[in-house]
């Protein structure tokens, strides 16, 4: 049996029991599991170890090394990127052969493919959420200096994120990392995205026996429009007066509300004008992890960005009803909230769910339901009362026609 070279990151299985002496298509290991996947140029299969599932993709050595390095680098800059776990090199196989190497990534928990979403009966209401997710991810990648080169619906996984959808990048084979992208590079990447998305929708129409006229061919253009709007809001400089310091705070608060970290603020003088001196406010934006980071810092809870925003709102609701002014008091209240409110409710919800379900997402569903009950009855509703009503109603998720905020 030929022995491969495995480079595996700590905290994961060694994968030594897999059949590396043959191509993936010939594997017969009991660890193999069947999961939905999009259309890919390379063979992708999934293996299970305890509670984790890993995706293994075979591709020529040069491309495998590039993808592994790129995913690792992106993982240090962004959260919605598949975690690169290992690189496998089969030294006895010619380097240009498809099975000469493989990249191992951790499968994104609670995720689904675009085909599962589009073929489901709720794609209509979820369409806007999906488009926002793809546009938001592209903005994050471009801010991080990543030219994707092959953005398509198949190269993403999706998962519910409180009342939204999060898109996760799972393929970086064609990606390039730069200190900063030029406008031309961004526009080229977006052109590729529009073409690829149109092709994906055409494929689905053909599979369903539909004419191209009936396919959702404008999906990529809709993503582009949302990308342009978000990019403009994040990156367009603002002129302010020397006494308008409050507008700096407004700008930062707005970007934080969108989920983006603000890494630097520059106030640049511009030419004097008759109406007075002006400053150009420029903000350097980081990853879309603002609420996720704050929640982890306060409580140690790890959630996706929109889930964290809703859970922080619940924490603020608790703090408002347990007044205290000092910073120490606030930190203590965060601990008490986790021990007295969050963890007991999470356990109560988890005991009524399938083990593989996303219990944090279901907690956010509960928070939203509590809000709807309180709004309908115009009064505060206790967690016990809201939980009983939510369970009686069948543990519903979000009403997509209602975009109200959780309180």
C-alpha positions in Angstrom: 0.0 0.0 0.0 1.4 3.4 -1.0 1.6 5.9 1.8 0.6 9.6 1.3 1.9 12.7 3.1 -0.8 14.1 5.3 -0.7 17.6 6.8 -3.5 17.8 9.4 -4.3 20.7 11.7 -4.4 20.0 15.5 -7.8 19.2 17.0 -8.9 16.9 14.1 -8.7 13.2 13.4 -5.5 11.8 11.8 -7.5 10.3 8.9 -5.0 7.5 8.7 -7.8 4.9 8.4 -9.0 6.1 5.0 -8.3 4.5 1.7 -5.7 7.0 0.4 -4.1 4.4 -1.8 -7.0 4.7 -4.3 -9.1 7.5 -5.8 -12.1 8.8 -3.9 -14.5 7.2 -6.4 -13.2 3.7 -5.4 -13.5 4.2 -1.6 -15.7 1.7 0.3 -15.0 2.8 3.9 -17.9 2.7 6.4 -17.0 6.3 7.3 -18.5 7.6 4.0 -21.8 9.5 4.4 -24.1 10.8 1.7 -24.8 14.5 1.8 -26.2 16.9 -0.8 -23.6 18.8 -2.8 -23.6 21.2 -5.7 -22.1 20.7 -9.1 -18.3 20.6 -8.9 -15.4 20.0 -11.3 -13.8 17.6 -8.9 -14.9 14.6 -6.9 -16.1 15.5 -3.4 -17.1 12.9 -0.7 -17.9 13.1 3.0 -16.6 11.1 5.9 -17.9 11.1 9.5 -15.8 11.1 12.7 -17.8 11.2 15.9 -19.9 14.3 15.8 -18.0 15.9 12.9 -18.3 15.5 9.2 -15.4 16.3 6.8 -15.5 17.0 3.1 -12.7 15.6 1.0 -12.0 17.0 -2.5 -9.5 15.5 -4.9 -7.7 17.8 -7.3 -4.2 18.1 -8.9 -1.4 18.8 -6.5 -0.8 22.5 -7.4 -4.4 23.4 -7.1 -4.8 21.5 -3.8 -1.9 23.3 -2.2 -3.2 26.6 -3.4 -6.7 26.0 -2.1 -5.5 24.8 1.2 -3.3 27.8 1.8 -6.0 30.2 0.6 -8.7 28.8 2.8 -6.5 28.9 5.8 -5.5 32.5 5.1 -9.1 33.5 4.5 -10.2 31.7 7.7 -8.0 34.1 9.6 -9.7 37.1 8.1 -13.3 36.0 7.7 -15.8 33.8 9.5 -18.1 32.6 6.6 -15.4 30.4 5.0 -15.1 26.6 5.2 -12.4 25.5 7.7 -9.4 23.9 6.0 -8.4 20.9 8.1 -5.8 19.0 6.0 -3.8 18.6 2.8 -3.1 15.1 1.4 -0.4 14.5 -1.2 0.0 11.2 -3.0 3.6 11.4 -4.0 3.4 8.3 -6.2 0.7 9.8 -8.4 1.8 12.3 -11.2 1.1 15.8 -9.9 -1.2 16.7 -12.8 -3.5 13.7 -12.1 -6.9 14.5 -10.5 -6.3 12.3 -7.5 -2.7 13.3 -6.8 -3.8 15.4 -3.9 -6.9 16.2 -1.7 -8.1 19.0 0.5 -10.0 18.2 3.7 -12.4 20.7 5.1 -14.8 20.5 8.0 -18.4 20.3 6.8 -20.4 23.4 7.6 -22.9 22.4 10.3 -26.6 22.9 9.6 -25.9 24.0 6.1 -27.8 23.3 2.8 -27.1 23.7 -0.9 -28.8 26.3 -3.1 -30.6 23.4 -4.9 -32.2 22.4 -1.6 -33.4 26.0 -1.1 -34.5 26.7 -4.6 -36.4 23.4 -5.0 -38.2 24.0 -1.6 -41.5 25.5 -1.4 -40.2 28.5 0.6 -37.7 29.8 -1.9 -40.0 32.7 -2.9 -39.9 34.3 0.6 -36.3 33.3 1.1 -35.1 34.7 -2.2 -34.2 38.1 -0.8 -32.3 36.6 2.1 -30.3 34.4 -0.2 -29.4 37.3 -2.5 -28.4 39.5 0.5 -26.2 36.6 1.8 -24.3 36.2 -1.4 -23.9 39.9 -1.9 -22.7 40.3 1.7 -20.1 37.5 1.4 -18.7 39.0 -1.8 -18.4 42.4 -0.1 -16.5 40.8 2.8 -14.2 38.9 0.4 -13.4 42.0 -1.6 -12.8 44.1 1.5 -10.3 41.3 2.6 -8.5 41.5 -0.7 -9.8 38.3 -2.1 -10.5 37.9 -5.8 -12.7 34.8 -5.9 -12.6 34.1 -9.7 -15.4 31.5 -9.6 -18.3 32.7 -7.4 -21.2 30.5 -8.2 -24.2 29.1 -6.3 -22.5 25.7 -6.2 -19.4 27.0 -4.5 -21.4 28.2 -1.5 -23.3 26.6 1.3 -26.1 28.3 3.1 -27.5 28.2 6.7 -30.2 30.0 8.6 -28.9 32.8 10.7 -31.7 34.0 13.0 -34.0 35.8 10.5 -31.6 35.8 7.7 -29.4 33.4 5.6 -25.6 33.2 5.8 -23.6 32.2 2.8 -20.4 30.3 3.4 -17.5 30.0 0.8 -16.4 26.4 0.4 -14.3 26.6 -2.8 -11.1 28.7 -3.2 -9.4 26.9 -6.0 -9.3 29.9 -8.3 -9.0 32.6 -5.6 -6.2 35.2 -5.3 -5.3 37.1 -2.2 -4.1 40.7 -2.5 -3.5 43.6 0.0 -6.3 45.4 -1.8 -8.5 44.8 -4.9 -8.7 47.4 -7.7 -12.0 48.4 -9.0 -11.3 46.5 -12.2 -10.6 43.3 -10.2 -13.9 43.7 -8.3 -15.9 44.3 -11.4 -14.3 41.3 -13.2 -15.1 39.1 -10.2 -18.7 40.4 -10.2 -19.1 39.7 -14.0 -18.0 36.1 -13.3 -20.6 35.8 -10.6 -23.4 37.1 -12.7 -22.5 34.7 -15.5 -22.1 31.7 -13.2 -25.4 32.3 -11.4 -27.3 32.6 -14.6 -25.7 29.3 -15.7 -26.8 27.7 -12.5 -30.4 28.8 -12.9 -30.4 27.7 -16.5 -29.3 24.2 -15.4 -32.1 24.0 -12.8 -34.6 25.2 -15.4 -33.4 22.4 -17.8 -33.7 19.8 -15.0 -37.2 20.9 -14.2 -38.2 20.9 -17.9 -38.7 24.7 -18.0 -38.0 27.1 -20.8 -35.2 29.6 -20.2 -37.8 32.3 -20.3 -39.2 30.8 -17.1 -35.9 30.5 -15.4 -34.8 33.0 -12.7 -32.0 34.4 -15.0 -31.9 37.8 -13.2 -30.7 36.2 -9.9 -27.1 37.3 -10.5 -28.1 40.8 -11.5 -30.1 41.1 -8.3 -27.0 40.0 -6.3 -25.0 42.6 -8.1 -27.5 45.4 -7.3 -27.4 44.5 -3.6 -23.6 44.3 -3.7 -23.3 47.8 -5.2 -25.6 49.3 -2.6 -23.7 47.7 0.3 -20.3 48.5 -1.1 -21.3 52.1 -1.6 -22.5 52.4 2.0 -19.4 50.9 3.4 -16.8 52.5 1.3 -18.0 55.9 0.1 -16.3 58.8 1.9 -18.4 61.4 3.7 -17.7 65.1 4.0 -18.2 66.6 7.4 -17.6 69.9 9.1 -14.9 70.4 11.8 -17.6 70.6 14.5 -19.6 67.5 13.3 -17.8 64.9 15.5 -21.2 63.3 16.3 -21.4 62.2 12.6 -18.3 60.0 13.2 -20.1 58.1 15.9 -23.2 57.9 13.7 -21.1 56.4 10.9 -19.5 53.8 13.1 -22.8 52.9 14.7 -24.4 52.4 11.3 -21.6 50.1 10.1 -21.7 48.1 13.4 -25.5 47.7 12.9 -24.7 46.1 9.6 -22.4 43.7 11.4 -19.1 45.2 10.2 -16.1 45.8 12.5 -14.5 49.3 12.1 -10.8 49.0 12.1 -9.7 52.6 11.5 -11.2 56.0 11.1 -9.4 58.7 9.0 -10.3 62.4 8.9 -8.6 63.9 5.9 -8.6 67.7 5.2 -10.0 68.7 1.8 -9.7 72.1 0.1 -11.2 75.0 1.9 -14.6 76.2 0.6 -16.4 79.5 1.1 -18.9 77.8 3.5 -16.0 76.6 5.7 -13.4 73.9 6.0 -14.4 70.3 5.4 -13.0 67.0 6.4 -13.3 63.7 4.5 -14.4 60.9 6.8 -13.0 57.5 5.6 -13.6 54.3 7.5 -11.6 51.1 7.1 -14.0 48.2 7.5 -13.1 44.7 8.7 -15.0 41.5 8.8 -18.8 41.1 9.4 -18.4 39.8 12.9 -19.3 42.8 15.1 -22.2 41.2 17.1 -20.6 37.8 17.1 -17.4 39.1 18.6 -19.3 41.2 21.2 -21.4 38.2 22.3 -18.3 36.0 22.6 -16.5 38.6 24.6 -19.4 39.1 27.0 -20.7 35.6 27.5 -18.4 33.1 25.7 -21.3 32.1 23.5 -20.4 31.4 19.8 -23.1 32.1 17.3 -23.2 33.4 13.7 -23.5 37.1 13.2 -27.3 37.6 12.9 -27.9 35.0 15.6 -25.6 37.0 17.9 -27.4 40.2 17.2 -30.7 38.7 18.3 -29.2 37.1 21.4 -27.5 40.4 22.4 -30.9 42.0 22.2 -32.2 39.4 24.6 -29.2 40.2 26.9 -30.0 43.9 26.8 -33.7 43.1 27.6 -32.5 41.2 30.7 -30.1 44.0 31.7 -32.9 46.6 31.4 -35.0 44.7 33.9 -32.0 44.2 36.2 -30.6 47.7 36.5 -27.1 48.5 37.6 -24.7 51.2 36.5 -21.1 50.0 36.9 -19.1 48.2 34.3 -18.5 45.4 36.8 -22.3 45.1 37.3 -22.9 44.8 33.6 -20.3 42.0 33.3 -21.9 40.2 36.3 -25.4 40.6 34.7 -24.1 39.0 31.5 -22.9 36.0 33.5 -26.2 35.8 35.4 -28.2 36.0 32.2 -26.3 33.1 30.7 -26.7 31.0 33.8 -30.2 31.9 34.7 -31.8 32.5 31.3 -29.9 31.4 28.2 -28.5 27.9 29.3 -31.8 26.7 30.9 -33.8 27.8 27.9 -31.3 26.3 25.5 -31.4 23.0 27.4 -35.2 23.0 27.4 -35.3 23.6 23.6 -32.5 21.1 22.9 -34.4 18.3 24.8 -37.3 18.7 22.3 -35.2 18.6 19.1 -33.3 16.2 17.0 -29.6 16.0 18.1 -28.3 17.3 14.7 -30.5 20.4 14.8 -29.1 23.9 15.3 -30.3 24.7 18.8 -29.0 28.3 18.8 -31.1 29.0 15.7 -34.1 27.5 17.4 -33.4 29.8 20.4 -33.6 32.7 18.0 -36.8 31.4 16.6 -38.2 31.4 20.2 -37.0 35.0 20.8 -38.8 36.1 17.7 -42.0 34.3 18.7 -41.8 35.9 22.1 -41.6 39.3 20.4 -44.6 38.6 18.2 -46.7 37.6 21.3 -45.6 40.7 23.2 -46.3 43.0 20.3 -49.8 41.4 19.7 -50.7 41.7 23.3 -48.9 45.1 23.9 -47.2 43.9 27.1 -44.1 42.2 28.4 -44.2 38.4 28.1 -42.1 36.2 30.4 -39.9 33.5 29.0 -42.0 30.8 30.7 -45.2 32.0 29.2 -43.6 32.6 25.7 -42.0 29.2 25.7 -45.2 27.4 26.6 -47.0 29.3 23.8 -44.2 28.6 21.3 -44.2 24.9 22.1 -48.0 24.8 21.8 -47.8 26.5 18.4 -45.4 23.8 17.2 -42.0 25.7 17.7 -42.5 27.9 14.6 -39.6 29.6 12.9 -39.6 33.1 11.4 -42.6 34.5 9.6 -40.9 35.8 6.5 -43.6 38.4 5.9 -42.7 40.0 9.2 -39.4 41.7 9.5 -39.8 43.1 13.0 -36.8 43.2 15.3 -36.6 41.0 18.4 -36.8 42.9 21.7 
